[in-house]
Amino acid sequence: AAAALAGAGGGSLARAAFNLHGTRSVQKLLEVCRDDASEVAMLTAALRPVVVALSMDANGNHVVQVCLKVLSPAQYAFVLDAVTADLTLVARHRHGCCVVQRCMDAADNTVWDRIVAAVLADVLSLMQDPFGNYVVQYVLQRGSPPQVASVVAALRGNLPRLSAQKFSSNVVEKCLDASTEPLRTQLVDELCEGDVAAFLLGDQYGNYVVQKALSVASDDAGLRLLAAPRPPPP
């Protein structure tokens, strides 16, 4: 079955992977053929040219995720390579952002660093995206201290604007949670500047950032934030 579907340049298998019903068959083929190296080679050769498109497809993304689940690291390396090469495109997609996170789960340390480097290269844009922000939050959740610090560094000078936006405000809160104490204090100090705290306290998203900062700040930093100017009463 694998040989038949993967024949003719792999077009039949690729088309099936995008199809509501065909995707289940392709997933099953991957599971059944996982221990047959020649069958897996045919299947992955057919899927390789369409990995990015599959990752952003309502049906196809499940095929990509099954590759990561049932194949060996050497066999699913083509998925990691393709997604990393087009990471900012895939990460901004409803289904693609989930595939990126599963790629991060499946990556060894070297590939993880490549994926994170691609995220950091466009981190300000991604954190403001409806789906890309989840990928940035995943870096904060699982990244090394230097990788977390790189995300936090992108906030500096942009904190008021990012704290008042729906999607990036979630990243700001995650940064406050994930940061080391010195980095967290730097963020709190920026919230204390001028009328930043007053502006954010009156904002539908920013007020949650201030609340998060108060809950995680050191005593001294929290007192400085409490002493910052408040918005005038309504």
Secondary structure as UniProt FT lines:
FT   HELIX           2..6
FT   HELIX           8..10
FT   HELIX           11..18
FT   TURN            20..21
FT   HELIX           22..33
FT   TURN            34..35
FT   HELIX           37..47
FT   HELIX           48..50
FT   HELIX           51..55
FT   TURN            58..59
FT   HELIX           60..70
FT   HELIX           73..85
FT   HELIX           87..91
FT   TURN            94..95
FT   HELIX           96..106
FT   HELIX           109..120
FT   TURN            121..122
FT   HELIX           123..127
FT   TURN            130..131
FT   HELIX           132..142
FT   HELIX           145..155
FT   TURN            156..158
FT   HELIX           159..163
FT   HELIX           166..178
FT   HELIX           181..191
FT   TURN            194..195
FT   HELIX           196..201
FT   TURN            204..205
FT   HELIX           206..216
FT   HELIX           219..227
//
